[in-house]
Amino acid sequence: NLRLLRFYFKDADWYKKPSSKLHLPQRGHEYLPNTVRLLHWDLYPSASLPMNFSLENLVHLKMHHSSLTQLWEGANVHLVNLKVCVTLGSPRS
């Protein structure tokens, strides 16, 4: 029943500091629960959202400084509840 998932970093240069890293399992970011309504993930590590993630419940999407190149794929994407969508490029580029 997870509805809010937020990985927020006040300092976007945190990845340069070896003592302050967020470690996820190698495949841990390939699944997001479909109940998520707010997704805010700074420095998201993948090029796209997981294929099995349903966007129907998503209301708020913020992906600052992420590696995203494509949010979703296909014509069967239902964004009926999406009110906010912010994606900004990576500070690494």
C-alpha positions as CSV (number, residue, x, y, z in Angstrom):
1,N,0.0,0.0,0.0
2,L,2.9,2.3,-0.5
3,R,1.6,5.7,-1.8
4,L,4.6,8.0,-1.4
5,L,8.1,7.2,-2.4
6,R,10.7,10.0,-2.1
7,F,14.5,9.9,-2.5
8,Y,15.3,13.6,-2.1
9,F,18.8,15.1,-1.9
10,K,19.1,18.7,-0.8
11,D,22.7,18.8,-2.2
12,A,22.7,17.5,-5.8
13,D,26.5,17.0,-5.6
14,W,26.1,14.4,-2.9
15,Y,27.2,11.7,-5.3
16,K,30.7,13.2,-5.4
17,K,31.1,12.4,-1.6
18,P,32.1,8.8,-1.1
19,S,30.8,8.7,2.4
20,S,27.2,9.6,1.4
21,K,26.0,7.1,-1.1
22,L,22.6,5.5,-1.5
23,H,23.1,1.8,-2.2
24,L,20.3,-0.2,-3.9
25,P,20.3,-3.9,-4.8
26,Q,21.5,-4.3,-8.4
27,R,18.0,-4.9,-9.6
28,G,16.2,-3.1,-6.8
29,H,14.9,-0.1,-8.8
30,E,13.3,-2.3,-11.5
31,Y,10.1,-2.6,-9.4
32,L,7.8,0.1,-8.2
33,P,4.4,-0.7,-6.5
34,N,1.4,0.4,-8.6
35,T,-0.1,2.1,-5.5
36,V,2.5,4.9,-5.6
37,R,0.8,8.3,-6.1
38,L,3.8,10.5,-5.5
39,L,7.1,9.6,-6.9
40,H,10.0,11.9,-6.2
41,W,13.4,10.3,-6.9
42,D,16.4,12.6,-7.3
43,L,19.3,10.9,-9.2
44,Y,17.1,8.0,-10.4
45,P,19.6,5.5,-11.8
46,S,17.7,4.0,-14.8
47,A,17.0,5.3,-18.3
48,S,13.2,4.6,-17.9
49,L,10.6,3.7,-15.4
50,P,10.0,0.0,-14.9
51,M,7.8,-1.6,-17.6
52,N,5.6,-3.2,-15.0
53,F,4.9,0.1,-13.2
54,S,1.3,1.2,-13.8
55,L,1.0,5.0,-14.1
56,E,-2.7,5.2,-13.6
57,N,-2.5,6.1,-9.9
58,L,0.4,8.5,-10.3
59,V,-0.4,12.1,-9.4
60,H,3.0,13.7,-8.8
61,L,6.2,12.8,-10.6
62,K,9.5,14.5,-9.9
63,M,12.8,13.1,-11.2
64,H,15.5,15.7,-10.7
65,H,19.0,15.0,-12.0
66,S,18.0,11.5,-13.1
67,S,19.3,9.3,-15.8
68,L,15.9,9.1,-17.5
69,T,15.9,9.3,-21.3
70,Q,12.3,7.9,-21.7
71,L,9.6,7.9,-19.1
72,W,7.3,5.2,-20.6
73,E,6.7,3.3,-23.8
74,G,3.6,2.4,-25.8
75,A,0.2,3.8,-26.5
76,N,-1.6,2.2,-23.6
77,V,-0.3,4.7,-21.0
78,H,-3.2,6.1,-18.9
79,L,-2.1,9.4,-17.1
80,V,-5.6,10.2,-15.9
81,N,-4.5,11.4,-12.4
82,L,-1.1,13.0,-13.2
83,K,-1.0,16.6,-12.1
84,V,2.7,17.4,-11.8
85,C,5.5,16.0,-14.0
86,V,9.1,17.4,-13.6
87,T,12.2,15.8,-15.0
88,L,15.5,17.5,-15.2
89,G,18.8,16.3,-16.6
90,S,21.6,14.8,-14.7
91,P,24.3,17.1,-13.2
92,R,26.8,14.5,-14.3
93,S,26.4,15.5,-18.0
